[in-house]
Amino acid sequence: MDLHKIIHNALHEFIQTYIPDADLSTLDDVLLSYITGVLEDLGSQQSVEENFDVEVFAEMLEAYIPGFAEIESVKICEMMFNLASKLATARTSADKEDVPKSRTEEISLKTYDSAE
């Protein structure tokens, strides 16, 4: 599944839970790219929970989605760490699906080369 789609869907669901009347048309590529960058930082091996500045993140999203800063910091952190984990799992699954396919193509090519 497309990672941007996972992020968009999770964010959409989260915002609807806490701000039911929010205008979600502001969830554009710029905002999704910002969130993707934050999630990649959270998912990195060097990252520790203290590296996520939830206040800065909430301020940024408040500019796009009025009322976002009113959501409890703990809830925002939970959502972001869960989403980072979900993305890591999706990437791992995608990587595993790609490897056998590539390997099969490689074997097919070798077989074809051997036949000549």
SULMOFEN-V292943 format. One record per run of one state. SS is the DSSP state (@ for helix, = for strand, . for the rest). FROM is the first residue (numbers start at 1). LEN is the number of residues. If there is no record, write none. Layout:
# SULMOFEN-V292943
SS FROM LEN
SS FROM LEN
This chain:
# SULMOFEN-V292943
. 1 2
@ 3 16
. 19 5
@ 24 3
. 27 2
@ 29 15
. 44 5
@ 49 3
. 52 2
@ 54 11
. 65 3
@ 68 3
. 71 2
@ 73 43
. 116 1
